[in-house]
Amino acid sequence: MTENGEAVVLLSETGEAVGTALKAEVHTTDTPLHLAFSCHLSDGEGRLLVTRRALSKKAWPGVWTNSFCGHPAPGEDIEQAVHRRAGDELGARISSVEIVLPDFRYRAVDASGVVENEICPVYRATLEGELRPNPDEVMDWHWVDEAEFTDVVARSTFAFSPWLVLQLPELAARKS
């Protein structure tokens, strides 16, 4: 489905579904609270996949971020959406999908004024097979040591997506 026809689930302040809206119409300077997810992929060597958002992305174009993220469609199980977006963004199959930050929520405004306002559970998963990133989604990617990368992000937050900046310390705290 194209982004123009993709619907997102709108949420109340308490996280209850209250309706739907087209994704293309939701991400504006006055974005309503909606449901999303983030996923951090690891490989067989324990490295973390980080991606750079395509320049064509509406919010935070060209910014380094987590492995992939997205929005479950209305009525779609969120774990199914994680698998779907792994294929859509990275051309990847994943396994061992695990929710690690079920209550993650953030609001951020990018340089163009576009607002992200999401309840965004965070998942970890393992890559199975090869990556074939979709250039409309991902312009670059690297495998990194997670602890070293967490330190880099903490020292230079301006270069990374705000959700990644907020998620990494929480994920590190859960590991210790």
N, C-alpha and C positions, 0 to 999 in steps of 0.2 A: 504494500500500500504506500502511496506517496505521502510525503509529509503534509501536503495540503489536505488530504483526506483522512489523516490520522487523528483520532480523537483521544483526549486525555480525560482522566477522572478528576472532577473538581471535588474539593474537600471542605468541610467545615473546620473551624478552629480546633475542634476536638478530634479531627481525623475521620469523620464520617463522610461517606460518599454523598454528595448533594446534587450531582448532575454531571454533564459532560460538555466538552467544548472542543472545537478543532484546535489541534496543536498550533497550527499556523496563526491562529487568531488569539491564542492565549499568551504567548511569550511577547509581551509588549512592555511599555513603561509602567503598566498597572496590572501586572500578572496576578491572577487569583491563585490562592493556595490549591495545589494539585498534587497528585500521586506520581512519583517517579521511583527510580532505583539507580544505584551505582554498583558496579562490580569490579573487583580487583582480581586479576588472573595471575596465577603462578604457573611455572613450567616444572618439569621433572627435576630441575636443579635448584628449586626453591627461589628463583628470581621472580620479580614482580614486573608485569608488563605495564608500561606507561605509554600513552598515545598523545599525539598532537592533533588537535581538532582541525578539520579542514577549514580553509579560508572562506568557504562558502557557508559555514554555519552562521546562524542568525545571532547567537549569543556566544561570546568568548571565542571568536574565530582565531585560529592559529595558536591557541594556548595549550600548553601541556597539561594533561589531566590523568585521571585513573584509566583503567583498561577500556571500559565502555560504560555507557549509561543509557537510560531510556525511560519510557513510560509504558506501563501495562495498558492495553486497550480495555475499554469498558467490558466487564465480565471475564476478562482474561486472568488466569491465575498468575500471580507475580513471578513465581519461579519459571513458569512457561515463558513469560515475557523475557526473563533473563536469557534463557536459551535462544529465543527468537532473535533478540538483539545481538547476541554473540555472533550469530550467523549473518545478520544484516550488516553490522558494522565491521566485523573482523573476518568474515568468511570462515568462522571457527566453530568447532564442536567443543563443548565443555562438559566436565564431570565434577563430582564432589561439590555441588553447589550448596553453600552454607550461609545462612544469614548471620552476620556478625555484629551489626549495629541496627537493630530493628526499629529504633525510635529516632534515627537521625533526621534532623529537620534543619533547613537553612533558608535564608533569604539573602540575595546578593544582587547588586546592580553593576552591569558591565559598563565600559567606557561609552558605549552608544546610548545608554539609558535603558537597555532591555533588562528586565527584572526576572530573576529566577526565584520562585517562591514555592518550595516543595517539601513535602514529607517524603523522605527518600531513603528507605531501608537500604543498607549496604550489605553486599554479598561478597564472598570469596568463592573462587572456583578454580579448577585446574584445566589448562588447555589440553585438548586431545587432538593430536595431529598438527597440521600446518596452519599458519595464518595467511589469509588472503584479504587484507584490509580493503574496504570499499573507499575509493578516493574521494567520494562525496562526503564521507564521514571522518576519515583519518588521513592526514597528510604525511605522518611520520610516526615511528614507534621504536621503542627500545626496551630491552630487558635490563633491569637494574637490581642491585642489592637493596632490599627494602629499608634496612636500617640506615644505610648511607644516604639513600634517596630522601628519607624522612628528614634527616639533618639538612640536606640541601634545600628542601622545600621550606623548612622553618627559617632559614637564613635569607631566602629570596622569594617571599610569598607573592610578590608582584608578577612573577613569571608563570604562575600556575593558576588553575581554576580555583575559585574560592571553596568549592565543595571538597576538592582534594586537600587543600590547606587545612580545612577543618577535620576531615576524616582521618588523615594519617596519624595525628597524635592520639586520637581515640583508639585507632587500631593498635598502635604501639602499646598503649596502656593496657589493653586487653591481653596482649601477649606476655606482659611481665607479671 
